[in-house]
Amino acid sequence: MNIIDRTSYAVKHAEVYLPKEFHTAWDNPKLVRLMGNELTFSPSQEIRQAILSVTDKLNYYPEDIATNEKIREKIAEYVGKPMTSANITIGNGSIELIDLVYKTFLCPGDEVLVPTPEYSLYFKYPPLYGAKVIDVLPDKDDFNYSTESFLKLITDKTKLIVASNPNNPVGTLLSRDTVQRLCETEKLILIDEAYIEFSNTSLYDLISTYPNLIILRTLSKAIGLAGIRFGYCLANPEIIEYMNRVRLIMNSSVIAQAVAMVALNHRDYIQETIKKIIENRNYLNSELQNIPEFKVYPSHANYVLIGCAKTGITATEFFEKLLQRGYLIRRFAKSRGFPGDEHFRISIGTSDEMKGVIREIHSILQEKAVASISTV
Ligand SMILES: Cc1ncc(COP(=O)(O)O)c(C=O)c1O
């Protein structure tokens, strides 16, 4: 019996995605998790309390986001005016929202422009809808993208331009002017602000001017609740209505909604966390800059990308040696936008974790120096 012939168009254009580093991390709880740009601090007492407050209601279905105006109002208040509950829909993490934007707008033959390197999931889903990803290449090897680098690739087939801002994995920002000029092309523009709290340069205010601008946010990064799976989308009410038409109902659990209500109220706690992460980012950055063989990319997010070509050690070797020493990082070897094996990314954790990873990087460099001397 041939099952594959009976599958949908989407199945024939997809592969199972296996995020191996997350498996390694859950399998080895003692590892320091610096691979996924999560917050490594445990959730606050208030979050634990919020979860406990709904445990006796878990026999009930959650309210759908389309009718739960309270939670959308809470998000609007957190983001700021002129956002209102009508500008918001919610996803089971912003990953679901990336797919939902594609599902809402992409048709066979459409093209989606994506800077390269970028967050890998932007590339995974367009083929499921018959659309093609066109890579936008950086101007130089600094991974900065000019307005022109996008504009020159726009054709009649271009439906959507997608970019994370700050960019994951590089940490760079698109300028406000670039995003405005892209919006003026009247193509749909999806800006993923997963890490925006670390740079404080949100572009959500442009939504009132540009009805084609869609912004994604998440509770997974600065708010430290990746396990809850809660992302939100900001756009004009017409776009939100279309997204809600094809969104799965009840895609946000009773626990996720209760936690989000509490988390978004704790502005002081969030600000305190962001401050700590930025301090630890500055520390990691300056320690890495002191290693002359490294190319360190200035980051506006909670991670730092490092080029290691000049060390004579590959990114995969750094990954493996750090893993043996108890630190799990992310390497980019022969991945889209990184044809070599010479870039790795470290997420920002606690001050002790940053000191520890720096100590181990020095020990790896030292080991290599000793090995080179003994082979002379
Ligand atoms: C740019 C970007 N967008 C979205 C996500 C996924 O976020 P969420 O946990 O909200 O699904 C990530 C996760 O690493 C990311 O880097």
The ligand as an SDF file (V2000), in Angstrom:
LIG
                    3D

 16 16  0  0  0  0  0  0  0  0999 V2000
   13.3790   34.9870   15.7550 C   0  0  0  0  0  0  0  0  0  0  0  0
   12.5710   33.9800   16.4980 C   0  0  0  0  0  0  0  0  0  0  0  0
   11.2480   33.9590   16.3270 N   0  0  0  0  0  0  0  0  0  0  0  0
   10.4740   33.0730   16.9710 C   0  0  0  0  0  0  0  0  0  0  0  0
   11.0320   32.1560   17.8240 C   0  0  0  0  0  0  0  0  0  0  0  0
   10.1360   31.1540   18.4920 C   0  0  0  0  0  0  0  0  0  0  0  0
    9.5150   31.7610   19.5630 O   0  0  0  0  0  0  0  0  0  0  0  0
    8.3370   31.0810   20.3440 P   0  0  0  0  0  0  0  0  0  0  0  0
    8.9320   30.4130   21.5230 O   0  0  0  0  0  0  0  0  0  0  0  0
    7.4430   32.2010   20.7090 O   0  0  0  0  0  0  0  0  0  0  0  0
    7.6580   30.1080   19.4300 O   0  0  0  0  0  0  0  0  0  0  0  0
   12.3950   32.1360   18.0510 C   0  0  0  0  0  0  0  0  0  0  0  0
   12.9920   31.1400   18.9650 C   0  0  0  0  0  0  0  0  0  0  0  0
   14.1560   30.9740   19.1270 O   0  0  0  0  0  0  0  0  0  0  0  0
   13.1890   33.0720   17.3620 C   0  0  0  0  0  0  0  0  0  0  0  0
   14.5240   33.0940   17.5040 O   0  0  0  0  0  0  0  0  0  0  0  0
  1  2  1  0
  2  3  1  0
  2 15  2  0
  3  4  2  0
  4  5  1  0
  5  6  1  0
  5 12  2  0
  6  7  1  0
  7  8  1  0
  8  9  2  0
  8 10  1  0
  8 11  1  0
 12 13  1  0
 12 15  1  0
 13 14  2  0
 15 16  1  0
M  END
$$$$
